[in-house]
Amino acid sequence: MSIELPPLAEVLANSHVVRLPMRVKFRGITQREALLIKGPAGWGEFSAFVEYAPAEASRWLAAGIEAAYESFPEPLRATIPVNATLPAVAASEVGSVLEKYDAPHTIKIKVAEKGQSLQDDLARVAEARRLYPQAALRVDANMGWDIAQAVHALKALSDYDLQYAEQPVPGITGLAQVREQLRNAGITLKIAADEAVRKHTDPLEVSRLGAADLMVIKAQPLGGIAAVLDIAQQAELDVVISSALDSSVGLAQAAALASALPELPYACGLSTGTLFADDVCSEPLLATAGYLPVRRINPDSDKLKQLRPEQQRVDWWLHRVEQCYEQLANA
């Protein structure tokens, strides 16, 4: 970590566990659990997905501690352009999901969902293009295809004038092969790396191997704002800041990160607050006309009580903090 670890007892004493209900299933879940940390600089969020082991989840804790104990960097912009996020819903549901966003100028569409077909993906993308003909469309496969499937699918999907395709296959070498095969077929669709960056021990390898045209980066999985700014400075690729399905507290940190980047050529994936049916504050961090404000979030005490899960889950998260804290202390 770039800052000195505060005492574990202090972190635990100022931790609050919440469970946020979601409007639609996203990443296979309908409820999102998170642990919020109150510190001298404000609030931070630790919401590593429950399946992540302590070694990986500890970076998320580092980000939460950083936000709670360190000031955000001086912003270079007051608002952040953001994309709407379209889960892998049926084509008939595309309109009702997207109308919840305020003036979507950029739409990120989930594809390669388990149990669905390429025809489902094509129908979803086609409907989004029909409803929003002027919007920039991008697709995110979350590593759902193998190389052959990805090349086949992206050839078909490229007919819809996509801005880029995010992490179509697992790993860095897989990305490089997909990108090369598409180029050999005369398709110039840009490839974005997400999991290949945040799940790799060396995030900069994506840049060195020419595996992608841009990097999608999340604040929590890479350890916070300072760590991401360092990676962005060293990588010779465009950067898109995205949400890790954070509450408004985590979104505030991600927006502060995006506001500190020297250049921001693409809309960021920070409008996921619309996916929640409830949030930790009465005025959640939501976009207006496709732009997200850069500001700190202070959870409402009533919301913290209302959204607190059963004690068993609270205890599970507090124990997880202890495990991840030990990883950070021994790093």
C-alpha positions in Angstrom: 0.0 0.0 0.0 1.1 3.6 -0.6 -0.1 4.6 2.9 0.6 3.2 6.3 -1.9 0.7 7.5 -4.2 1.9 10.3 -4.6 -0.4 13.3 -6.9 -3.4 12.4 -9.0 -2.8 15.5 -9.7 0.8 14.3 -10.7 -0.4 10.8 -13.0 -3.1 12.3 -14.6 -0.6 14.7 -15.5 1.7 11.9 -16.8 -0.9 9.4 -20.4 -1.2 8.3 -21.7 -4.1 6.3 -24.6 -3.5 3.8 -26.6 -5.6 1.3 -28.0 -3.7 -1.7 -30.9 -5.1 -3.6 -30.5 -5.0 -7.4 -33.1 -4.2 -10.1 -31.9 -6.9 -12.4 -29.5 -9.9 -12.1 -26.0 -8.8 -12.9 -22.9 -10.9 -12.8 -25.2 -13.7 -11.6 -26.3 -11.9 -8.4 -29.5 -10.1 -7.3 -28.0 -8.6 -4.1 -24.6 -6.9 -3.6 -22.9 -7.1 -0.3 -20.2 -4.5 0.7 -18.3 -3.4 3.7 -17.9 0.4 4.2 -15.1 1.9 6.2 -15.3 5.3 7.9 -12.0 7.1 8.2 -10.5 10.5 8.8 -10.7 11.4 5.1 -14.2 10.1 4.5 -15.7 6.7 3.5 -14.1 3.8 1.7 -15.6 0.6 0.3 -14.4 -3.0 0.4 -16.6 -5.2 -1.7 -14.5 -7.9 -3.3 -16.8 -10.5 -4.7 -17.4 -13.3 -2.2 -15.6 -16.0 -4.2 -12.3 -14.1 -4.2 -9.6 -15.5 -1.9 -7.8 -13.2 0.6 -4.7 -12.7 -1.7 -6.9 -11.1 -4.4 -9.4 -9.5 -2.1 -6.7 -7.8 -0.1 -6.2 -5.3 -3.0 -9.8 -4.3 -2.7 -9.3 -3.7 1.1 -6.3 -1.6 0.3 -8.5 0.6 -1.9 -11.1 0.9 0.8 -8.6 2.0 3.4 -7.0 4.4 1.0 -10.4 6.1 0.3 -11.1 6.3 4.1 -7.7 7.6 5.1 -6.4 9.6 2.2 -7.8 12.7 0.4 -8.8 12.2 -3.2 -6.4 13.7 -5.8 -7.1 17.2 -7.2 -9.7 16.7 -9.9 -9.0 17.7 -13.5 -12.6 17.6 -14.5 -15.9 18.1 -12.4 -17.9 15.4 -14.2 -17.1 12.1 -15.9 -18.8 10.9 -19.1 -20.3 7.5 -18.4 -21.8 4.6 -20.3 -25.1 2.9 -19.7 -24.7 -0.8 -18.8 -27.1 -3.4 -20.4 -27.1 -6.8 -18.7 -27.6 -9.9 -20.8 -31.4 -9.5 -20.9 -33.7 -10.6 -23.7 -34.0 -8.2 -26.6 -37.6 -7.5 -25.5 -36.2 -6.0 -22.2 -33.6 -3.8 -23.7 -35.8 -0.7 -23.9 -37.0 -0.9 -20.3 -33.5 -1.3 -18.9 -31.9 1.5 -20.9 -34.7 3.9 -20.3 -33.6 4.0 -16.6 -30.5 5.8 -17.8 -30.5 9.5 -18.3 -29.6 10.2 -22.0 -27.3 7.2 -22.7 -24.7 8.4 -25.3 -22.6 5.2 -24.8 -23.9 1.7 -24.0 -21.9 -1.3 -22.7 -23.7 -4.5 -23.6 -23.0 -7.8 -21.8 -22.6 -10.8 -24.1 -21.5 -14.4 -23.9 -23.7 -15.1 -20.9 -23.8 -18.8 -19.8 -26.9 -20.5 -21.2 -27.4 -18.0 -24.0 -26.4 -18.2 -27.7 -24.7 -15.8 -30.1 -28.2 -15.2 -31.6 -29.3 -13.8 -28.2 -26.3 -11.5 -28.2 -26.9 -10.3 -31.7 -30.6 -9.7 -31.0 -29.7 -7.6 -27.8 -27.1 -5.5 -29.6 -29.3 -5.0 -32.7 -32.1 -3.8 -30.4 -29.8 -1.4 -28.6 -28.6 -0.1 -32.0 -32.2 0.3 -33.2 -33.3 2.2 -30.1 -30.2 4.4 -29.9 -28.8 4.8 -33.4 -26.4 7.6 -32.5 -25.0 5.9 -29.3 -21.5 4.4 -29.1 -21.9 0.7 -28.5 -19.4 -1.6 -26.8 -19.7 -5.3 -25.8 -18.3 -7.1 -22.8 -17.9 -10.9 -22.8 -16.3 -11.2 -19.4 -14.0 -14.0 -20.7 -17.1 -16.0 -21.8 -15.7 -17.3 -25.1 -12.8 -19.4 -26.3 -10.7 -18.0 -29.1 -12.6 -19.5 -32.0 -16.0 -18.5 -30.5 -14.7 -15.0 -29.9 -13.5 -14.5 -33.4 -16.7 -15.9 -34.9 -18.9 -13.8 -32.6 -17.0 -10.5 -33.0 -17.0 -10.8 -36.8 -20.8 -10.9 -36.6 -21.1 -8.3 -33.9 -18.8 -5.9 -35.7 -21.6 -5.2 -38.2 -23.2 -3.0 -35.5 -20.4 -0.4 -35.5 -18.9 -1.3 -32.1 -16.5 1.1 -30.2 -14.6 -1.9 -28.8 -15.0 -5.4 -27.4 -14.0 -6.0 -23.8 -12.2 -9.1 -22.6 -13.7 -11.6 -25.1 -11.5 -14.5 -23.9 -9.5 -15.3 -20.7 -5.9 -14.3 -20.3 -3.5 -12.0 -22.1 -2.2 -14.4 -24.8 -5.8 -15.2 -25.7 -6.6 -11.6 -26.2 -3.5 -11.2 -28.4 -4.6 -14.1 -30.6 -8.2 -12.8 -31.0 -6.9 -9.4 -31.9 -4.5 -10.8 -34.4 -7.0 -13.1 -36.1 -9.5 -10.2 -36.4 -6.9 -8.0 -38.0 -5.9 -10.7 -40.4 -9.6 -10.9 -41.4 -9.7 -7.2 -42.1 -11.7 -6.3 -38.9 -10.3 -3.4 -37.0 -12.6 -3.7 -33.9 -10.6 -2.5 -30.9 -10.0 -5.0 -28.1 -10.1 -3.9 -24.5 -8.5 -5.8 -21.6 -10.3 -5.9 -18.2 -9.8 -9.2 -16.3 -6.4 -9.6 -18.0 -5.3 -6.4 -16.2 -6.9 -6.7 -12.8 -6.4 -10.4 -12.3 -2.8 -10.6 -13.5 0.3 -10.2 -11.3 1.7 -7.8 -13.9 -1.0 -5.5 -15.3 1.4 -3.9 -17.7 2.1 -7.1 -19.6 -1.1 -6.4 -21.6 0.6 -3.3 -23.0 4.0 -4.9 -23.5 2.6 -7.8 -25.5 0.3 -5.7 -27.7 -2.7 -7.8 -26.5 -5.2 -4.9 -26.5 -5.9 -1.5 -27.7 -7.1 -0.1 -24.4 -7.3 -1.1 -20.7 -10.4 -1.1 -18.6 -9.4 -0.5 -15.0 -11.3 -0.6 -11.7 -10.1 1.2 -8.6 -10.8 -1.5 -6.0 -9.3 -4.6 -7.7 -6.0 -2.8 -8.4 -5.6 -1.4 -4.9 -6.9 2.2 -5.1 -6.3 5.5 -6.9 -2.6 5.8 -6.4 -1.9 2.3 -7.7 -4.1 2.8 -10.8 -2.6 6.2 -11.7 0.8 4.6 -11.6 -0.3 1.8 -14.0 -2.0 4.3 -16.3 1.2 6.4 -16.4 3.3 3.5 -17.4 1.0 1.9 -19.9 1.0 3.2 -23.4 -2.7 2.5 -23.9 -5.9 4.5 -23.5 -7.6 3.8 -20.1 -11.3 3.4 -19.3 -12.3 3.6 -15.6 -15.1 1.2 -14.7 -17.2 0.1 -11.7 -16.7 -3.1 -9.8 -20.4 -3.0 -9.1 -19.7 -0.6 -6.2 -22.2 1.2 -4.0 -22.2 5.0 -4.3 -19.2 5.1 -1.9 -17.0 3.0 -4.2 -18.3 4.9 -7.3 -17.1 8.1 -5.7 -13.6 6.8 -5.4 -13.7 5.5 -9.0 -15.0 8.9 -10.2 -12.2 10.7 -8.3 -9.7 8.4 -10.1 -11.2 9.2 -13.5 -11.2 12.9 -12.7 -7.4 12.7 -12.0 -6.4 11.1 -15.3 -4.6 13.5 -17.7 -6.7 12.2 -20.6 -10.1 10.5 -20.7 -10.9 9.6 -24.4 -13.7 7.1 -23.6 -16.9 7.2 -21.5 -16.3 5.4 -18.2 -18.3 2.4 -16.8 -19.4 4.3 -13.7 -23.2 4.5 -14.2 -23.9 1.2 -12.5 -25.7 2.9 -9.6 -28.9 2.6 -11.7 -28.7 -1.2 -11.3 -29.4 -0.9 -7.6 -32.9 -0.7 -6.2 -31.5 0.9 -3.1 -28.2 2.5 -2.1 -26.3 3.7 1.1 -27.4 7.3 0.8 -30.6 9.2 0.0 -28.9 10.9 -3.0 -27.0 8.1 -4.8 -24.2 8.9 -7.2 -26.1 8.8 -10.5 -25.4 10.4 -13.9 -27.2 13.3 -15.3 -27.4 13.5 -19.1 -24.6 10.8 -19.3 -22.2 12.6 -16.9 -21.4 11.6 -13.3 -20.4 14.3 -10.8 -17.2 14.0 -8.9 -17.9 14.2 -5.1 -17.5 12.4 -1.9 -20.4 10.2 -0.6 -21.4 10.1 3.1 -23.8 7.2 3.8 -27.0 7.9 5.7 -27.1 6.3 9.2 -30.6 5.2 8.6 -29.6 3.5 5.4 -26.7 1.7 7.1 -29.2 0.2 9.6 -31.8 -0.6 7.0 -29.4 -2.3 4.6 -27.5 -4.2 7.3 -27.7 -8.0 6.6 -28.1 -10.7 9.2 -25.3 -10.9 11.9 -23.8 -14.1 10.3 -23.0 -12.1 7.1 -21.6 -9.2 9.1 -19.3 -11.5 11.0 -18.2 -13.1 7.7 -17.2 -9.7 6.3 -15.4 -8.7 9.5 -13.4 -11.9 9.4 -12.6 -11.3 5.8 -11.2 -7.9 6.7 -8.9 -9.6 9.2 -7.7 -12.1 6.6 -7.1 -9.4 3.9 -5.5 -7.1 6.4 -3.0 -9.8 7.3 -2.1 -10.1 3.6 -1.5 -6.4 3.4 0.5 -6.3 6.6 2.8 -9.1 5.4 3.2 -7.8 1.8 
